[in-house]
Amino acid sequence: MKNELNLTDEQIARITPIIQDELNQMQAFREQGISPDTAGNKMEELRQNTELKLAQYLTQDQLRQWMSKQQPPKQGMGDGMKPQKGDENSDFDLRDQSEGTVN
């Protein structure tokens, strides 16, 4: 994602904790076993809050690109909220793909 969004090292340092917090909260929602309707509302609120936080550090174009890469909310979240094996952080990979390191 670093190269796709043309992120600076400073941007990466600023947004990584924001994204990690969102992932942690999403996992907590999954583990709580809340109703699909409630989960959908909470996830949408979480997405909006994350976007507001990211907007402080990303350009409009970068934010637009990031948002376009996010999966839309699923209808009837139920079991759809459980992460697929290997998919937990796939959209949030900030590694430089050419170097294989996290920046």
PDB file as gemmi writes it, atoms N, CA and C in Angstrom:
CRYST1    1.000    1.000    1.000  90.00  90.00  90.00 P 1                      
ATOM      1  N   MET A   1       0.826  -1.189   0.000  1.00  0.00           N  
ATOM      2  CA  MET A   1       0.000   0.000   0.000  1.00  0.00           C  
ATOM      3  C   MET A   1       0.871   1.252   0.000  1.00  0.00           C  
ATOM      4  N   LYS A   2       2.049   1.168   0.591  1.00  0.00           N  
ATOM      5  CA  LYS A   2       2.938   2.330   0.650  1.00  0.00           C  
ATOM      6  C   LYS A   2       3.186   2.901  -0.742  1.00  0.00           C  
ATOM      7  N   ASN A   3       3.537   2.035  -1.659  1.00  0.00           N  
ATOM      8  CA  ASN A   3       3.823   2.507  -3.017  1.00  0.00           C  
ATOM      9  C   ASN A   3       2.567   2.920  -3.770  1.00  0.00           C  
ATOM     10  N   GLU A   4       1.477   2.187  -3.569  1.00  0.00           N  
ATOM     11  CA  GLU A   4       0.229   2.497  -4.271  1.00  0.00           C  
ATOM     12  C   GLU A   4      -0.286   3.889  -3.912  1.00  0.00           C  
ATOM     13  N   LEU A   5      -0.150   4.258  -2.636  1.00  0.00           N  
ATOM     14  CA  LEU A   5      -0.635   5.565  -2.187  1.00  0.00           C  
ATOM     15  C   LEU A   5       0.464   6.616  -2.169  1.00  0.00           C  
ATOM     16  N   ASN A   6       1.689   6.197  -2.473  1.00  0.00           N  
ATOM     17  CA  ASN A   6       2.828   7.109  -2.451  1.00  0.00           C  
ATOM     18  C   ASN A   6       2.965   7.781  -1.083  1.00  0.00           C  
ATOM     19  N   LEU A   7       2.977   6.948  -0.047  1.00  0.00           N  
ATOM     20  CA  LEU A   7       3.046   7.443   1.325  1.00  0.00           C  
ATOM     21  C   LEU A   7       4.473   7.806   1.713  1.00  0.00           C  
ATOM     22  N   THR A   8       4.594   8.872   2.483  1.00  0.00           N  
ATOM     23  CA  THR A   8       5.897   9.246   3.028  1.00  0.00           C  
ATOM     24  C   THR A   8       6.135   8.436   4.308  1.00  0.00           C  
ATOM     25  N   ASP A   9       7.371   8.421   4.764  1.00  0.00           N  
ATOM     26  CA  ASP A   9       7.678   7.726   6.018  1.00  0.00           C  
ATOM     27  C   ASP A   9       6.901   8.337   7.183  1.00  0.00           C  
ATOM     28  N   GLU A  10       6.760   9.654   7.173  1.00  0.00           N  
ATOM     29  CA  GLU A  10       6.003  10.317   8.240  1.00  0.00           C  
ATOM     30  C   GLU A  10       4.533   9.903   8.208  1.00  0.00           C  
ATOM     31  N   GLN A  11       3.948   9.828   7.020  1.00  0.00           N  
ATOM     32  CA  GLN A  11       2.551   9.408   6.905  1.00  0.00           C  
ATOM     33  C   GLN A  11       2.380   7.980   7.426  1.00  0.00           C  
ATOM     34  N   ILE A  12       3.309   7.122   7.092  1.00  0.00           N  
ATOM     35  CA  ILE A  12       3.232   5.738   7.550  1.00  0.00           C  
ATOM     36  C   ILE A  12       3.276   5.689   9.072  1.00  0.00           C  
ATOM     37  N   ALA A  13       4.174   6.461   9.656  1.00  0.00           N  
ATOM     38  CA  ALA A  13       4.288   6.494  11.118  1.00  0.00           C  
ATOM     39  C   ALA A  13       2.995   6.999  11.754  1.00  0.00           C  
ATOM     40  N   ARG A  14       2.324   7.935  11.116  1.00  0.00           N  
ATOM     41  CA  ARG A  14       1.088   8.512  11.670  1.00  0.00           C  
ATOM     42  C   ARG A  14      -0.123   7.611  11.491  1.00  0.00           C  
ATOM     43  N   ILE A  15      -0.249   6.970  10.330  1.00  0.00           N  
ATOM     44  CA  ILE A  15      -1.476   6.221  10.051  1.00  0.00           C  
ATOM     45  C   ILE A  15      -1.435   4.775  10.529  1.00  0.00           C  
ATOM     46  N   THR A  16      -0.254   4.202  10.715  1.00  0.00           N  
ATOM     47  CA  THR A  16      -0.167   2.810  11.141  1.00  0.00           C  
ATOM     48  C   THR A  16      -0.913   2.570  12.449  1.00  0.00           C  
ATOM     49  N   PRO A  17      -0.734   3.399  13.487  1.00  0.00           N  
ATOM     50  CA  PRO A  17      -1.501   3.162  14.726  1.00  0.00           C  
ATOM     51  C   PRO A  17      -3.009   3.326  14.539  1.00  0.00           C  
ATOM     52  N   ILE A  18      -3.418   4.212  13.657  1.00  0.00           N  
ATOM     53  CA  ILE A  18      -4.848   4.422  13.390  1.00  0.00           C  
ATOM     54  C   ILE A  18      -5.447   3.166  12.781  1.00  0.00           C  
ATOM     55  N   ILE A  19      -4.762   2.625  11.789  1.00  0.00           N  
ATOM     56  CA  ILE A  19      -5.254   1.429  11.110  1.00  0.00           C  
ATOM     57  C   ILE A  19      -5.214   0.230  12.051  1.00  0.00           C  
ATOM     58  N   GLN A  20      -4.155   0.119  12.842  1.00  0.00           N  
ATOM     59  CA  GLN A  20      -4.054  -0.984  13.781  1.00  0.00           C  
ATOM     60  C   GLN A  20      -5.178  -0.917  14.820  1.00  0.00           C  
ATOM     61  N   ASP A  21      -5.495   0.281  15.279  1.00  0.00           N  
ATOM     62  CA  ASP A  21      -6.596   0.450  16.226  1.00  0.00           C  
ATOM     63  C   ASP A  21      -7.912   0.002  15.605  1.00  0.00           C  
ATOM     64  N   GLU A  22      -8.131   0.361  14.353  1.00  0.00           N  
ATOM     65  CA  GLU A  22      -9.357  -0.065  13.670  1.00  0.00           C  
ATOM     66  C   GLU A  22      -9.415  -1.586  13.586  1.00  0.00           C  
ATOM     67  N   LEU A  23      -8.305  -2.206  13.223  1.00  0.00           N  
ATOM     68  CA  LEU A  23      -8.274  -3.669  13.127  1.00  0.00           C  
ATOM     69  C   LEU A  23      -8.558  -4.323  14.483  1.00  0.00           C  
ATOM     70  N   ASN A  24      -7.977  -3.767  15.532  1.00  0.00           N  
ATOM     71  CA  ASN A  24      -8.210  -4.299  16.882  1.00  0.00           C  
ATOM     72  C   ASN A  24      -9.677  -4.177  17.280  1.00  0.00           C  
ATOM     73  N   GLN A  25     -10.285  -3.042  16.968  1.00  0.00           N  
ATOM     74  CA  GLN A  25     -11.694  -2.847  17.308  1.00  0.00           C  
ATOM     75  C   GLN A  25     -12.592  -3.771  16.488  1.00  0.00           C  
ATOM     76  N   MET A  26     -12.251  -3.973  15.220  1.00  0.00           N  
ATOM     77  CA  MET A  26     -13.030  -4.887  14.380  1.00  0.00           C  
ATOM     78  C   MET A  26     -12.962  -6.307  14.950  1.00  0.00           C  
ATOM     79  N   GLN A  27     -11.775  -6.710  15.367  1.00  0.00           N  
ATOM     80  CA  GLN A  27     -11.618  -8.036  15.957  1.00  0.00           C  
ATOM     81  C   GLN A  27     -12.445  -8.161  17.234  1.00  0.00           C  
ATOM     82  N   ALA A  28     -12.464  -7.111  18.033  1.00  0.00           N  
ATOM     83  CA  ALA A  28     -13.259  -7.125  19.268  1.00  0.00           C  
ATOM     84  C   ALA A  28     -14.742  -7.289  18.945  1.00  0.00           C  
ATOM     85  N   PHE A  29     -15.228  -6.604  17.897  1.00  0.00           N  
ATOM     86  CA  PHE A  29     -16.629  -6.756  17.503  1.00  0.00           C  
ATOM     87  C   PHE A  29     -16.921  -8.211  17.138  1.00  0.00           C  
ATOM     88  N   ARG A  30     -16.010  -8.807  16.396  1.00  0.00           N  
ATOM     89  CA  ARG A  30     -16.196 -10.195  15.979  1.00  0.00           C  
ATOM     90  C   ARG A  30     -16.260 -11.123  17.188  1.00  0.00           C  
ATOM     91  N   GLU A  31     -15.382 -10.887  18.134  1.00  0.00           N  
ATOM     92  CA  GLU A  31     -15.293 -11.766  19.302  1.00  0.00           C  
ATOM     93  C   GLU A  31     -16.462 -11.588  20.273  1.00  0.00           C  
ATOM     94  N   GLN A  32     -17.112 -10.433  20.239  1.00  0.00           N  
ATOM     95  CA  GLN A  32     -18.225 -10.166  21.149  1.00  0.00           C  
ATOM     96  C   GLN A  32     -19.482 -10.925  20.769  1.00  0.00           C  
ATOM     97  N   GLY A  33     -19.570 -11.361  19.524  1.00  0.00           N  
ATOM     98  CA  GLY A  33     -20.739 -12.097  19.084  1.00  0.00           C  
ATOM     99  C   GLY A  33     -22.003 -11.262  19.078  1.00  0.00           C  
ATOM    100  N   ILE A  34     -21.880  -9.971  18.747  1.00  0.00           N  
ATOM    101  CA  ILE A  34     -23.055  -9.092  18.722  1.00  0.00           C  
ATOM    102  C   ILE A  34     -23.892  -9.363  17.477  1.00  0.00           C  
ATOM    103  N   SER A  35     -25.123  -8.906  17.507  1.00  0.00           N  
ATOM    104  CA  SER A  35     -26.044  -9.164  16.396  1.00  0.00           C  
ATOM    105  C   SER A  35     -25.513  -8.546  15.109  1.00  0.00           C  
ATOM    106  N   PRO A  36     -25.852  -9.147  13.973  1.00  0.00           N  
ATOM    107  CA  PRO A  36     -25.381  -8.616  12.687  1.00  0.00           C  
ATOM    108  C   PRO A  36     -25.763  -7.156  12.454  1.00  0.00           C  
ATOM    109  N   ASP A  37     -26.993  -6.768  12.848  1.00  0.00           N  
ATOM    110  CA  ASP A  37     -27.414  -5.380  12.650  1.00  0.00           C  
ATOM    111  C   ASP A  37     -26.567  -4.422  13.475  1.00  0.00           C  
ATOM    112  N   THR A  38     -26.359  -4.770  14.728  1.00  0.00           N  
ATOM    113  CA  THR A  38     -25.545  -3.939  15.605  1.00  0.00           C  
ATOM    114  C   THR A  38     -24.109  -3.900  15.114  1.00  0.00           C  
ATOM    115  N   ALA A  39     -23.591  -5.046  14.712  1.00  0.00           N  
ATOM    116  CA  ALA A  39     -22.219  -5.117  14.217  1.00  0.00           C  
ATOM    117  C   ALA A  39     -22.049  -4.248  12.977  1.00  0.00           C  
ATOM    118  N   GLY A  40     -22.999  -4.307  12.064  1.00  0.00           N  
ATOM    119  CA  GLY A  40     -22.916  -3.499  10.849  1.00  0.00           C  
ATOM    120  C   GLY A  40     -22.876  -2.016  11.160  1.00  0.00           C  
ATOM    121  N   ASN A  41     -23.720  -1.581  12.094  1.00  0.00           N  
ATOM    122  CA  ASN A  41     -23.744  -0.170  12.481  1.00  0.00           C  
ATOM    123  C   ASN A  41     -22.438   0.243  13.141  1.00  0.00           C  
ATOM    124  N   LYS A  42     -21.918  -0.612  14.026  1.00  0.00           N  
ATOM    125  CA  LYS A  42     -20.667  -0.293  14.715  1.00  0.00           C  
ATOM    126  C   LYS A  42     -19.492  -0.263  13.734  1.00  0.00           C  
ATOM    127  N   MET A  43     -19.474  -1.197  12.808  1.00  0.00           N  
ATOM    128  CA  MET A  43     -18.392  -1.241  11.825  1.00  0.00           C  
ATOM    129  C   MET A  43     -18.427   0.008  10.932  1.00  0.00           C  
ATOM    130  N   GLU A  44     -19.600   0.426  10.539  1.00  0.00           N  
ATOM    131  CA  GLU A  44     -19.714   1.617   9.702  1.00  0.00           C  
ATOM    132  C   GLU A  44     -19.244   2.846  10.471  1.00  0.00           C  
ATOM    133  N   GLU A  45     -19.628   2.958  11.713  1.00  0.00           N  
ATOM    134  CA  GLU A  45     -19.180   4.077  12.545  1.00  0.00           C  
ATOM    135  C   GLU A  45     -17.659   4.052  12.710  1.00  0.00           C  
ATOM    136  N   LEU A  46     -17.122   2.874  12.900  1.00  0.00           N  
ATOM    137  CA  LEU A  46     -15.674   2.721  13.034  1.00  0.00           C  
ATOM    138  C   LEU A  46     -14.962   3.145  11.750  1.00  0.00           C  
ATOM    139  N   ARG A  47     -15.486   2.729  10.602  1.00  0.00           N  
ATOM    140  CA  ARG A  47     -14.900   3.119   9.314  1.00  0.00           C  
ATOM    141  C   ARG A  47     -14.899   4.639   9.149  1.00  0.00           C  
ATOM    142  N   GLN A  48     -16.009   5.253   9.483  1.00  0.00           N  
ATOM    143  CA  GLN A  48     -16.108   6.709   9.343  1.00  0.00           C  
ATOM    144  C   GLN A  48     -15.119   7.418  10.260  1.00  0.00           C  
ATOM    145  N   ASN A  49     -14.999   6.954  11.493  1.00  0.00           N  
ATOM    146  CA  ASN A  49     -14.043   7.557  12.423  1.00  0.00           C  
ATOM    147  C   ASN A  49     -12.611   7.382  11.938  1.00  0.00           C  
ATOM    148  N   THR A  50     -12.309   6.215  11.405  1.00  0.00           N  
ATOM    149  CA  THR A  50     -10.965   5.964  10.878  1.00  0.00           C  
ATOM    150  C   THR A  50     -10.676   6.889   9.704  1.00  0.00           C  
ATOM    151  N   GLU A  51     -11.635   7.050   8.815  1.00  0.00           N  
ATOM    152  CA  GLU A  51     -11.443   7.940   7.669  1.00  0.00           C  
ATOM    153  C   GLU A  51     -11.184   9.370   8.117  1.00  0.00           C  
ATOM    154  N   LEU A  52     -11.909   9.825   9.136  1.00  0.00           N  
ATOM    155  CA  LEU A  52     -11.683  11.179   9.655  1.00  0.00           C  
ATOM    156  C   LEU A  52     -10.274  11.327  10.211  1.00  0.00           C  
ATOM    157  N   LYS A  53      -9.815  10.306  10.925  1.00  0.00           N  
ATOM    158  CA  LYS A  53      -8.459  10.356  11.481  1.00  0.00           C  
ATOM    159  C   LYS A  53      -7.407  10.317  10.381  1.00  0.00           C  
ATOM    160  N   LEU A  54      -7.606   9.470   9.387  1.00  0.00           N  
ATOM    161  CA  LEU A  54      -6.646   9.367   8.289  1.00  0.00           C  
ATOM    162  C   LEU A  54      -6.580  10.653   7.474  1.00  0.00           C  
ATOM    163  N   ALA A  55      -7.711  11.331   7.364  1.00  0.00           N  
ATOM    164  CA  ALA A  55      -7.772  12.571   6.584  1.00  0.00           C  
ATOM    165  C   ALA A  55      -6.835  13.645   7.135  1.00  0.00           C  
ATOM    166  N   GLN A  56      -6.450  13.519   8.386  1.00  0.00           N  
ATOM    167  CA  GLN A  56      -5.516  14.473   8.986  1.00  0.00           C  
ATOM    168  C   GLN A  56      -4.109  14.322   8.422  1.00  0.00           C  
ATOM    169  N   TYR A  57      -3.791  13.133   7.887  1.00  0.00           N  
ATOM    170  CA  TYR A  57      -2.422  12.837   7.473  1.00  0.00           C  
ATOM    171  C   TYR A  57      -2.259  12.493   6.002  1.00  0.00           C  
ATOM    172  N   LEU A  58      -3.367  12.187   5.330  1.00  0.00           N  
ATOM    173  CA  LEU A  58      -3.306  11.833   3.917  1.00  0.00           C  
ATOM    174  C   LEU A  58      -3.841  12.975   3.062  1.00  0.00           C  
ATOM    175  N   THR A  59      -3.360  13.046   1.842  1.00  0.00           N  
ATOM    176  CA  THR A  59      -3.927  14.005   0.899  1.00  0.00           C  
ATOM    177  C   THR A  59      -5.315  13.501   0.503  1.00  0.00           C  
ATOM    178  N   GLN A  60      -6.090  14.349  -0.128  1.00  0.00           N  
ATOM    179  CA  GLN A  60      -7.428  13.939  -0.561  1.00  0.00           C  
ATOM    180  C   GLN A  60      -7.342  12.761  -1.523  1.00  0.00           C  
ATOM    181  N   ASP A  61      -6.369  12.812  -2.426  1.00  0.00           N  
ATOM    182  CA  ASP A  61      -6.206  11.730  -3.398  1.00  0.00           C  
ATOM    183  C   ASP A  61      -5.805  10.424  -2.701  1.00  0.00           C  
ATOM    184  N   GLN A  62      -4.878  10.506  -1.757  1.00  0.00           N  
ATOM    185  CA  GLN A  62      -4.470   9.311  -1.023  1.00  0.00           C  
ATOM    186  C   GLN A  62      -5.640   8.720  -0.242  1.00  0.00           C  
ATOM    187  N   LEU A  63      -6.413   9.568   0.409  1.00  0.00           N  
ATOM    188  CA  LEU A  63      -7.567   9.097   1.172  1.00  0.00           C  
ATOM    189  C   LEU A  63      -8.591   8.450   0.243  1.00  0.00           C  
ATOM    190  N   ARG A  64      -8.832   9.051  -0.882  1.00  0.00           N  
ATOM    191  CA  ARG A  64      -9.775   8.505  -1.859  1.00  0.00           C  
ATOM    192  C   ARG A  64      -9.304   7.114  -2.316  1.00  0.00           C  
ATOM    193  N   GLN A  65      -8.011   6.989  -2.597  1.00  0.00           N  
ATOM    194  CA  GLN A  65      -7.475   5.695  -3.020  1.00  0.00           C  
ATOM    195  C   GLN A  65      -7.599   4.662  -1.901  1.00  0.00           C  
ATOM    196  N   TRP A  66      -7.280   5.066  -0.671  1.00  0.00           N  
ATOM    197  CA  TRP A  66      -7.381   4.148   0.459  1.00  0.00           C  
ATOM    198  C   TRP A  66      -8.817   3.668   0.627  1.00  0.00           C  
ATOM    199  N   MET A  67      -9.767   4.607   0.558  1.00  0.00           N  
ATOM    200  CA  MET A  67     -11.173   4.268   0.723  1.00  0.00           C  
ATOM    201  C   MET A  67     -11.645   3.314  -0.375  1.00  0.00           C  
ATOM    202  N   SER A  68     -11.148   3.507  -1.596  1.00  0.00           N  
ATOM    203  CA  SER A  68     -11.575   2.642  -2.699  1.00  0.00           C  
ATOM    204  C   SER A  68     -11.075   1.212  -2.522  1.00  0.00           C  
ATOM    205  N   LYS A  69     -10.031   1.028  -1.740  1.00  0.00           N  
ATOM    206  CA  LYS A  69      -9.485  -0.308  -1.502  1.00  0.00           C  
ATOM    207  C   LYS A  69     -10.180  -1.044  -0.362  1.00  0.00           C  
ATOM    208  N   GLN A  70     -10.970  -0.332   0.399  1.00  0.00           N  
ATOM    209  CA  GLN A  70     -11.647  -0.949   1.537  1.00  0.00           C  
ATOM    210  C   GLN A  70     -12.875  -1.702   1.046  1.00  0.00           C  
ATOM    211  N   GLN A  71     -13.133  -2.836   1.675  1.00  0.00           N  
ATOM    212  CA  GLN A  71     -14.277  -3.644   1.292  1.00  0.00           C  
ATOM    213  C   GLN A  71     -15.556  -2.976   1.778  1.00  0.00           C  
ATOM    214  N   PRO A  72     -16.575  -2.940   0.939  1.00  0.00           N  
ATOM    215  CA  PRO A  72     -17.853  -2.394   1.400  1.00  0.00           C  
ATOM    216  C   PRO A  72     -18.443  -3.293   2.462  1.00  0.00           C  
ATOM    217  N   PRO A  73     -19.286  -2.726   3.335  1.00  0.00           N  
ATOM    218  CA  PRO A  73     -19.903  -3.558   4.376  1.00  0.00           C  
ATOM    219  C   PRO A  73     -20.720  -4.672   3.746  1.00  0.00           C  
ATOM    220  N   LYS A  74     -20.677  -5.845   4.350  1.00  0.00           N  
ATOM    221  CA  LYS A  74     -21.445  -6.983   3.851  1.00  0.00           C  
ATOM    222  C   LYS A  74     -22.854  -6.930   4.410  1.00  0.00           C  
ATOM    223  N   GLN A  75     -23.809  -7.351   3.608  1.00  0.00           N  
ATOM    224  CA  GLN A  75     -25.186  -7.447   4.081  1.00  0.00           C  
ATOM    225  C   GLN A  75     -25.297  -8.670   4.971  1.00  0.00           C  
ATOM    226  N   GLY A  76     -26.035  -8.569   6.052  1.00  0.00           N  
ATOM    227  CA  GLY A  76     -26.206  -9.703   6.948  1.00  0.00           C  
ATOM    228  C   GLY A  76     -24.875 -10.197   7.476  1.00  0.00           C  
ATOM    229  N   MET A  77     -24.174  -9.337   8.196  1.00  0.00           N  
ATOM    230  CA  MET A  77     -22.795  -9.566   8.590  1.00  0.00           C  
ATOM    231  C   MET A  77     -22.573 -10.924   9.257  1.00  0.00           C  
ATOM    232  N   GLY A  78     -23.457 -11.427  10.041  1.00  0.00           N  
ATOM    233  CA  GLY A  78     -23.354 -12.737  10.673  1.00  0.00           C  
ATOM    234  C   GLY A  78     -21.981 -13.359  10.624  1.00  0.00           C  
ATOM    235  N   ASP A  79     -21.858 -14.518   9.972  1.00  0.00           N  
ATOM    236  CA  ASP A  79     -20.571 -15.196   9.852  1.00  0.00           C  
ATOM    237  C   ASP A  79     -19.642 -14.465   8.906  1.00  0.00           C  
ATOM    238  N   GLY A  80     -20.160 -13.552   8.116  1.00  0.00           N  
ATOM    239  CA  GLY A  80     -19.315 -12.767   7.223  1.00  0.00           C  
ATOM    240  C   GLY A  80     -18.353 -11.881   7.979  1.00  0.00           C  
ATOM    241  N   MET A  81     -18.593 -11.675   9.268  1.00  0.00           N  
ATOM    242  CA  MET A  81     -17.699 -10.838  10.064  1.00  0.00           C  
ATOM    243  C   MET A  81     -16.442 -11.583  10.464  1.00  0.00           C  
ATOM    244  N   LYS A  82     -16.449 -12.900  10.415  1.00  0.00           N  
ATOM    245  CA  LYS A  82     -15.276 -13.652  10.811  1.00  0.00           C  
ATOM    246  C   LYS A  82     -14.212 -13.514   9.725  1.00  0.00           C  
ATOM    247  N   PRO A  83     -12.975 -13.216  10.110  1.00  0.00           N  
ATOM    248  CA  PRO A  83     -11.939 -13.046   9.101  1.00  0.00           C  
ATOM    249  C   PRO A  83     -11.662 -14.350   8.386  1.00  0.00           C  
ATOM    250  N   GLN A  84     -11.382 -14.248   7.118  1.00  0.00           N  
ATOM    251  CA  GLN A  84     -10.978 -15.402   6.350  1.00  0.00           C  
ATOM    252  C   GLN A  84      -9.516 -15.678   6.648  1.00  0.00           C  
ATOM    253  N   LYS A  85      -9.133 -16.909   6.630  1.00  0.00           N  
ATOM    254  CA  LYS A  85      -7.758 -17.270   6.951  1.00  0.00           C  
ATOM    255  C   LYS A  85      -6.803 -16.522   6.024  1.00  0.00           C  
ATOM    256  N   GLY A  86      -5.873 -15.778   6.623  1.00  0.00           N  
ATOM    257  CA  GLY A  86      -4.878 -15.044   5.849  1.00  0.00           C  
ATOM    258  C   GLY A  86      -5.318 -13.677   5.373  1.00  0.00           C  
ATOM    259  N   ASP A  87      -6.578 -13.298   5.606  1.00  0.00           N  
ATOM    260  CA  ASP A  87      -7.084 -12.025   5.100  1.00  0.00           C  
ATOM    261  C   ASP A  87      -7.075 -10.907   6.122  1.00  0.00           C  
ATOM    262  N   GLU A  88      -6.731 -11.166   7.373  1.00  0.00           N  
ATOM    263  CA  GLU A  88      -6.924 -10.203   8.441  1.00  0.00           C  
ATOM    264  C   GLU A  88      -6.362  -8.820   8.124  1.00  0.00           C  
ATOM    265  N   ASN A  89      -5.141  -8.735   7.606  1.00  0.00           N  
ATOM    266  CA  ASN A  89      -4.500  -7.444   7.395  1.00  0.00           C  
ATOM    267  C   ASN A  89      -4.120  -7.205   5.944  1.00  0.00           C  
ATOM    268  N   SER A  90      -4.722  -7.923   5.009  1.00  0.00           N  
ATOM    269  CA  SER A  90      -4.272  -7.847   3.627  1.00  0.00           C  
ATOM    270  C   SER A  90      -4.421  -6.453   3.026  1.00  0.00           C  
ATOM    271  N   ASP A  91      -5.440  -5.690   3.399  1.00  0.00           N  
ATOM    272  CA  ASP A  91      -5.622  -4.360   2.838  1.00  0.00           C  
ATOM    273  C   ASP A  91      -4.741  -3.312   3.498  1.00  0.00           C  
ATOM    274  N   PHE A  92      -4.103  -3.668   4.589  1.00  0.00           N  
ATOM    275  CA  PHE A  92      -3.369  -2.695   5.359  1.00  0.00           C  
ATOM    276  C   PHE A  92      -1.872  -2.962   5.355  1.00  0.00           C  
ATOM    277  N   ASP A  93      -1.373  -3.605   4.336  1.00  0.00           N  
ATOM    278  CA  ASP A  93       0.039  -3.937   4.254  1.00  0.00           C  
ATOM    279  C   ASP A  93       0.811  -2.695   3.832  1.00  0.00           C  
ATOM    280  N   LEU A  94       1.582  -2.155   4.761  1.00  0.00           N  
ATOM    281  CA  LEU A  94       2.359  -0.945   4.482  1.00  0.00           C  
ATOM    282  C   LEU A  94       3.795  -1.283   4.108  1.00  0.00           C  
ATOM    283  N   ARG A  95       4.069  -2.551   3.844  1.00  0.00           N  
ATOM    284  CA  ARG A  95       5.424  -2.939   3.487  1.00  0.00           C  
ATOM    285  C   ARG A  95       5.772  -2.456   2.094  1.00  0.00           C  
ATOM    286  N   ASP A  96       7.012  -2.115   1.933  1.00  0.00           N  
ATOM    287  CA  ASP A  96       7.545  -1.796   0.625  1.00  0.00           C  
ATOM    288  C   ASP A  96       7.733  -3.133  -0.077  1.00  0.00           C  
ATOM    289  N   GLN A  97       6.943  -3.408  -1.077  1.00  0.00           N  
ATOM    290  CA  GLN A  97       6.961  -4.712  -1.701  1.00  0.00           C  
ATOM    291  C   GLN A  97       8.303  -5.067  -2.325  1.00  0.00           C  
ATOM    292  N   SER A  98       9.063  -4.080  -2.773  1.00  0.00           N  
ATOM    293  CA  SER A  98      10.352  -4.372  -3.385  1.00  0.00           C  
ATOM    294  C   SER A  98      11.381  -4.778  -2.352  1.00  0.00           C  
ATOM    295  N   GLU A  99      11.247  -4.303  -1.113  1.00  0.00           N  
ATOM    296  CA  GLU A  99      12.210  -4.598  -0.076  1.00  0.00           C  
ATOM    297  C   GLU A  99      11.710  -5.644   0.900  1.00  0.00           C  
ATOM    298  N   GLY A 100      10.373  -5.846   0.976  1.00  0.00           N  
ATOM    299  CA  GLY A 100       9.807  -6.793   1.902  1.00  0.00           C  
ATOM    300  C   GLY A 100       9.889  -6.373   3.343  1.00  0.00           C  
ATOM    301  N   THR A 101      10.057  -5.072   3.591  1.00  0.00           N  
ATOM    302  CA  THR A 101      10.163  -4.572   4.947  1.00  0.00           C  
ATOM    303  C   THR A 101       8.973  -3.679   5.263  1.00  0.00           C  
ATOM    304  N   VAL A 102       8.668  -3.584   6.529  1.00  0.00           N  
ATOM    305  CA  VAL A 102       7.594  -2.686   6.964  1.00  0.00           C  
ATOM    306  C   VAL A 102       8.203  -1.338   7.199  1.00  0.00           C  
ATOM    307  N   ASN A 103       7.602  -0.339   6.596  1.00  0.00           N  
ATOM    308  CA  ASN A 103       8.102   1.034   6.755  1.00  0.00           C  
ATOM    309  C   ASN A 103       7.182   1.842   7.607  1.00  0.00           C  
TER     310      ASN A 103                                                      
END                                                                             
